[in-house]
Amino acid sequence: MSKESRLDLEFYRGKKVLLTGHTGFKGSWMCQLLQAAGAEVTGYALGAPTNPSLFQVCGIADNIHSVTGDIRDLDHMKKAFARTRPEIVIHMAAQPIVRESYRNPVYTYETNVMGTVNVLECIRETPSVRSFLNVTTDKVYMNREWEWGYRENEELNGYDPYSNSKSCSELVTGSYRNSFFSHSEVAISTARAGNVIGGGDFAADRIIPDCIRAAERKEDIIVRNPYSTRPYQHVLEPVAAYLMIAKAQYEDRNLAGSYNVGPDDSDCWTTGDLVNLFCRKWNHMTNESVKWIDRYDGGPHEANFLKLDCSKLKSALGWQPRWNVETAMEKIVEWTLVYLAGGDVSACMQKQITEFMDK
């Protein structure tokens, strides 16, 4: 199969896709991409996690079958699977914030671990499913603060409750794969993505939304840890990669497994440098002046250095990053200015999807 054919979204036309976490930031971009591909999308999630939210401002519920439900509620989720009879399941619902996991570890584990168990149980009872992708995080690895990228065979043992719960989610997926699906037609993979940025992220405790809120209020940006290094990528990078993986294993079960999804080494940035880039792009595109100040708050433990080795995804599926962080930041500011002006943000998203896919 050629590299170009693996990027072709025509595969998804008419496919029944069930997506958990569709009301979130990444889930909303996934819905837009699947809609553009012509898929029949059913979303299963709690209500939008922020106010405002990308899900609401883009009217995504108008174009998909949106089911309000908690992934901890197994019986309710089973009914959604039974009605939808999906061919492809992508599991993105999660409690995704490190600091929130310190405040509420029980809820974090219930959602990220038992939620995964419940999704896999639903798949066990749904014979239509052919492809399942569990989206986790780059933070599943035991972080040794080394300078080279983690590979898929490294030890899984996240430090904080969020990261550790996602490590557990990986282990649960592996156990179910071995115990119940090794001789079935269901192909199962996990995807471990780096930090995601993009237009429409309104979450708390994320650096780019914090930058935008400060710029909108014409205040200085507060940066709590400018020296931590992360792999940053535009949200369309992992979302497109997830669809590549789900398609590839649907067509060839031998391609199922675990995949890192991250940018090239040149896009591993410190938080301070990333905020500098935001300020430069914002000031250039608005003719305003925004700056940031270092205010380390001694918060809970977070890794200082984390990088992924994505050789497997590149060699197995022909995947390559399309937008570097410079381009990603331009797209973020573009989307934000449309939103702040009361413009058509959904059209802006579709424009950016087209630009991304044509790259």
C-alpha positions as CSV (number, residue, x, y, z in Angstrom):
1,M,0.0,0.0,0.0
2,S,1.4,3.4,-0.9
3,K,2.0,6.2,1.5
4,E,-0.4,8.4,-0.3
5,S,-3.3,5.8,-0.1
6,R,-2.8,5.6,3.7
7,L,-3.5,9.3,4.0
8,D,-6.7,9.1,1.8
9,L,-9.7,9.8,3.9
10,E,-12.0,8.3,1.3
11,F,-11.8,5.0,3.2
12,Y,-14.0,6.6,5.9
13,R,-16.8,7.5,3.6
14,G,-20.0,5.7,4.9
15,K,-18.0,4.0,7.7
16,K,-19.8,3.8,11.1
17,V,-17.4,5.3,13.6
18,L,-18.0,5.6,17.3
19,L,-15.9,8.2,19.0
20,T,-15.7,8.6,22.8
21,G,-14.7,12.0,24.1
22,H,-16.2,13.8,21.1
23,T,-17.1,16.9,23.1
24,G,-13.6,17.7,24.0
25,F,-11.0,19.8,22.1
26,K,-9.3,16.9,20.2
27,G,-12.6,15.1,19.9
28,S,-14.2,18.2,18.2
29,W,-11.4,18.3,15.6
30,M,-11.8,14.6,15.1
31,C,-15.5,15.0,14.4
32,Q,-14.8,17.8,11.9
33,L,-12.2,15.6,10.1
34,L,-14.5,12.6,10.0
35,Q,-17.4,14.7,8.8
36,A,-15.2,16.0,6.0
37,A,-14.4,12.3,5.1
38,G,-18.1,11.4,4.9
39,A,-18.1,9.0,7.9
40,E,-21.3,8.3,9.9
41,V,-20.2,9.5,13.4
42,T,-21.6,8.7,16.7
43,G,-20.1,10.5,19.7
44,Y,-20.3,9.3,23.3
45,A,-19.2,11.6,26.1
46,L,-20.3,13.9,28.9
47,G,-21.2,17.5,28.0
48,A,-18.5,19.8,26.7
49,P,-15.8,20.1,29.4
50,T,-15.3,23.9,29.1
51,N,-17.4,27.0,28.6
52,P,-17.0,28.2,26.0
53,S,-16.1,25.0,24.1
54,L,-15.1,24.2,20.5
55,F,-17.9,21.6,20.4
56,Q,-20.5,24.2,21.1
57,V,-19.2,27.2,19.1
58,C,-18.8,25.0,16.0
59,G,-22.2,23.3,16.3
60,I,-20.7,19.9,15.9
61,A,-23.7,18.2,17.5
62,D,-25.8,19.3,14.5
63,N,-23.9,17.1,12.1
64,I,-23.3,13.9,14.1
65,H,-25.3,11.6,16.4
66,S,-24.2,12.9,19.8
67,V,-24.9,10.7,22.9
68,T,-24.5,12.3,26.3
69,G,-23.1,9.6,28.6
70,D,-20.4,8.7,31.1
71,I,-17.8,6.1,30.1
72,R,-18.0,4.8,33.7
73,D,-21.7,3.8,32.9
74,L,-21.2,0.4,31.3
75,D,-25.0,-0.3,30.8
76,H,-25.6,3.0,29.1
77,M,-22.6,2.7,26.8
78,K,-23.7,-0.8,25.8
79,K,-27.0,0.6,24.5
80,A,-25.1,3.2,22.4
81,F,-23.0,0.5,20.9
82,A,-26.0,-1.7,20.2
83,R,-27.8,1.1,18.4
84,T,-24.8,2.3,16.4
85,R,-23.2,-1.1,15.5
86,P,-19.9,0.7,14.8
87,E,-17.2,-0.7,12.5
88,I,-14.5,1.5,14.0
89,V,-14.2,2.7,17.6
90,I,-11.8,5.5,18.7
91,H,-11.5,6.0,22.4
92,M,-10.5,9.5,23.4
93,A,-12.7,10.2,26.5
94,A,-10.5,10.9,29.5
95,Q,-9.7,13.1,32.5
96,P,-6.7,14.7,30.7
97,I,-5.2,17.3,33.0
98,V,-2.2,16.5,35.2
99,R,-3.0,19.0,37.9
100,E,-6.6,17.9,38.1
101,S,-5.5,14.4,38.6
102,Y,-3.7,15.5,41.8
103,R,-6.9,17.2,43.0
104,N,-9.2,14.3,42.1
105,P,-7.2,11.1,41.7
106,V,-10.2,8.7,42.3
107,Y,-12.2,10.3,39.5
108,T,-9.1,10.2,37.2
109,Y,-8.6,6.5,37.7
110,E,-12.3,5.7,37.4
111,T,-12.5,7.5,34.1
112,N,-9.2,6.6,32.5
113,V,-8.9,3.0,33.7
114,M,-12.5,1.7,34.2
115,G,-13.6,3.8,31.3
116,T,-11.2,1.8,29.1
117,V,-12.4,-1.5,30.6
118,N,-16.0,-0.5,29.8
119,V,-15.3,0.4,26.2
120,L,-13.5,-2.9,25.6
121,E,-16.4,-4.7,27.2
122,C,-18.8,-3.0,24.8
123,I,-16.5,-4.0,21.9
124,R,-16.5,-7.6,23.1
125,E,-20.3,-7.7,22.7
126,T,-20.5,-5.8,19.4
127,P,-19.6,-8.1,16.5
128,S,-19.6,-5.3,13.9
129,V,-16.4,-3.7,15.3
130,R,-13.3,-4.4,13.2
131,S,-10.9,-1.7,14.4
132,F,-10.3,-0.2,17.9
133,L,-7.9,2.6,18.8
134,N,-7.2,3.6,22.4
135,V,-5.7,7.1,22.5
136,T,-3.4,7.5,25.5
137,T,-0.5,9.9,26.0
138,D,3.3,10.3,25.7
139,K,3.3,10.5,29.6
140,V,2.6,6.7,29.9
141,Y,6.3,6.0,30.0
142,M,8.5,5.9,33.1
143,N,10.2,9.2,32.6
144,R,13.9,9.0,33.2
145,E,14.5,12.6,32.0
146,W,16.8,11.4,29.3
147,E,17.4,13.4,26.1
148,W,16.5,10.7,23.5
149,G,13.0,9.7,22.5
150,Y,11.0,6.9,24.2
151,R,10.1,3.9,22.0
152,E,7.0,1.8,22.2
153,N,8.8,-1.0,24.1
154,E,9.9,1.2,27.0
155,E,8.6,0.7,30.5
156,L,5.1,2.0,31.2
157,N,4.9,3.7,34.6
158,G,3.6,7.3,34.6
159,Y,4.4,9.3,37.7
160,D,1.4,11.4,38.5
161,P,-2.2,10.0,38.7
162,Y,-3.1,11.2,35.2
163,S,0.0,9.7,33.6
164,N,-0.2,6.5,35.7
165,S,-3.9,6.0,34.9
166,K,-3.1,6.2,31.2
167,S,-0.3,3.6,31.7
168,C,-2.9,1.4,33.3
169,S,-5.2,2.0,30.4
170,E,-2.5,0.8,28.1
171,L,-2.0,-2.4,30.2
172,V,-5.8,-3.0,30.3
173,T,-5.9,-2.8,26.5
174,G,-3.0,-5.2,26.2
175,S,-4.7,-7.7,28.5
176,Y,-8.0,-7.5,26.6
177,R,-6.2,-7.9,23.3
178,N,-4.4,-11.1,24.6
179,S,-7.3,-12.5,26.5
180,F,-10.3,-11.9,24.3
181,F,-9.3,-10.6,20.8
182,S,-6.2,-12.6,19.8
183,H,-8.2,-14.9,17.5
184,S,-10.9,-12.4,16.6
185,E,-11.4,-10.1,13.6
186,V,-11.0,-7.0,15.9
187,A,-7.6,-5.2,15.4
188,I,-6.6,-3.2,18.5
189,S,-3.9,-0.4,18.8
190,T,-3.0,2.3,21.2
191,A,-1.6,5.7,20.2
192,R,0.6,7.8,22.5
193,A,0.6,11.4,21.5
194,G,2.6,14.4,22.6
195,N,1.3,17.8,23.6
196,V,-1.3,19.1,21.3
197,I,-2.0,22.7,20.4
198,G,-4.6,24.2,18.1
199,G,-7.4,26.7,17.7
200,G,-10.4,26.2,20.0
201,D,-8.7,24.9,23.1
202,F,-10.3,26.6,26.1
203,A,-9.0,24.3,28.8
204,A,-7.5,25.4,32.1
205,D,-3.9,24.6,33.0
206,R,-2.8,24.5,29.4
207,I,-0.2,26.9,28.2
208,I,-1.7,28.1,24.8
209,P,-5.2,28.7,26.2
210,D,-3.6,30.6,29.1
211,C,-1.7,32.7,26.5
212,I,-4.8,33.5,24.6
213,R,-6.9,34.4,27.6
214,A,-4.2,36.8,28.8
215,A,-3.8,38.4,25.3
216,E,-7.5,38.8,25.1
217,R,-7.5,40.7,28.4
218,K,-4.4,42.6,27.4
219,E,-2.6,41.2,30.4
220,D,0.9,39.6,30.8
221,I,1.0,35.9,30.3
222,I,1.9,34.0,33.5
223,V,4.2,31.0,32.9
224,R,4.7,28.6,35.8
225,N,7.5,26.5,34.4
226,P,9.3,28.0,31.4
227,Y,12.0,25.4,31.3
228,S,10.1,22.1,30.8
229,T,10.6,20.6,27.3
230,R,7.7,19.0,25.4
231,P,7.0,17.7,21.9
232,Y,4.4,20.1,20.6
233,Q,2.2,19.4,17.5
234,H,-0.9,20.9,15.9
235,V,-4.0,18.9,16.8
236,L,-4.6,17.8,13.2
237,E,-1.3,15.9,13.4
238,P,-2.3,13.2,15.9
239,V,-6.0,13.2,14.8
240,A,-4.9,12.4,11.2
241,A,-2.5,9.8,12.6
242,Y,-5.2,8.1,14.6
243,L,-7.3,7.8,11.5
244,M,-4.3,6.3,9.6
245,I,-3.8,3.7,12.3
246,A,-7.4,2.8,12.6
247,K,-7.6,2.4,8.8
248,A,-4.4,0.5,8.4
249,Q,-5.2,-2.2,11.0
250,Y,-8.8,-2.5,9.7
251,E,-7.2,-3.5,6.4
252,D,-4.3,-5.5,7.8
253,R,-4.4,-6.8,11.4
254,N,-0.7,-7.3,11.4
255,L,-0.3,-3.5,11.6
256,A,-2.0,-3.4,15.0
257,G,0.1,-2.5,18.0
258,S,1.3,0.6,20.0
259,Y,2.3,3.8,18.2
260,N,4.0,7.0,19.3
261,V,2.6,10.1,17.6
262,G,4.8,13.1,18.0
263,P,6.6,15.8,16.1
264,D,10.2,15.8,14.8
265,D,12.9,16.6,17.3
266,S,13.0,20.2,16.1
267,D,9.5,20.7,17.5
268,C,10.5,19.8,21.1
269,W,10.3,23.2,22.7
270,T,10.6,24.6,26.1
271,T,7.5,26.3,27.5
272,G,9.2,29.6,27.5
273,D,10.3,29.4,23.9
274,L,6.7,28.3,22.9
275,V,5.3,31.4,24.7
276,N,7.9,33.6,22.9
277,L,6.6,32.2,19.6
278,F,3.0,32.9,20.5
279,C,3.8,36.5,21.5
280,R,5.7,37.0,18.2
281,K,2.9,35.6,16.1
282,W,0.1,37.4,18.1
283,N,1.9,40.7,18.0
284,H,2.6,40.4,14.2
285,M,-1.0,39.4,13.3
286,T,-2.8,41.9,15.6
287,N,-0.4,44.8,15.8
288,E,-0.7,44.5,19.6
289,S,1.9,43.9,22.2
290,V,1.8,41.0,24.6
291,K,4.6,39.6,26.8
292,W,5.1,37.0,29.5
293,I,6.6,36.8,32.9
294,D,8.2,33.9,34.7
295,R,6.2,32.9,37.8
296,Y,7.2,29.4,38.9
297,D,4.6,28.4,41.5
298,G,6.3,25.2,42.9
299,G,3.3,23.2,41.8
300,P,2.9,19.4,41.7
301,H,5.6,17.2,40.0
302,E,5.6,17.3,36.3
303,A,8.3,15.9,34.0
304,N,10.9,18.4,32.8
305,F,11.9,16.6,29.6
306,L,9.9,14.3,27.5
307,K,10.4,13.2,23.8
308,L,9.1,10.5,21.6
309,D,10.7,8.3,19.0
310,C,8.1,8.0,16.2
311,S,10.2,5.8,13.9
312,K,7.6,2.9,14.1
313,L,4.7,5.1,12.8
314,K,6.9,6.5,10.1
315,S,8.2,3.2,8.9
316,A,5.1,1.1,9.2
317,L,2.5,3.6,7.9
318,G,4.6,6.2,6.0
319,W,3.5,8.9,8.4
320,Q,5.3,12.3,8.5
321,P,4.5,15.5,10.4
322,R,3.1,18.1,8.1
323,W,3.0,21.4,10.1
324,N,5.9,22.5,12.3
325,V,5.2,24.5,15.5
326,E,5.7,27.8,13.7
327,T,2.9,26.9,11.2
328,A,0.8,25.5,14.0
329,M,1.0,28.8,16.0
330,E,0.0,30.8,12.9
331,K,-3.1,28.6,12.6
332,I,-3.9,29.0,16.3
333,V,-3.8,32.8,16.1
334,E,-5.8,32.7,12.8
335,W,-8.6,30.6,14.4
336,T,-8.6,32.7,17.6
337,L,-8.9,36.0,15.7
338,V,-11.9,34.6,13.7
339,Y,-13.5,33.5,17.0
340,L,-12.9,36.8,18.8
341,A,-14.4,38.7,15.8
342,G,-17.5,36.6,15.9
343,G,-16.7,35.0,12.5
344,D,-17.4,31.5,11.2
345,V,-15.0,29.3,13.2
346,S,-16.3,26.1,11.7
347,A,-15.5,27.4,8.2
348,C,-12.0,28.3,9.5
349,M,-11.6,24.8,10.8
350,Q,-12.6,23.3,7.4
351,K,-10.2,25.6,5.7
352,Q,-7.3,24.5,7.9
353,I,-8.3,20.8,7.5
354,T,-8.1,21.3,3.7
355,E,-4.7,23.1,3.9
356,F,-3.4,20.3,6.2
357,M,-4.6,17.5,4.0
358,D,-3.3,19.2,0.8
359,K,0.2,19.8,2.4
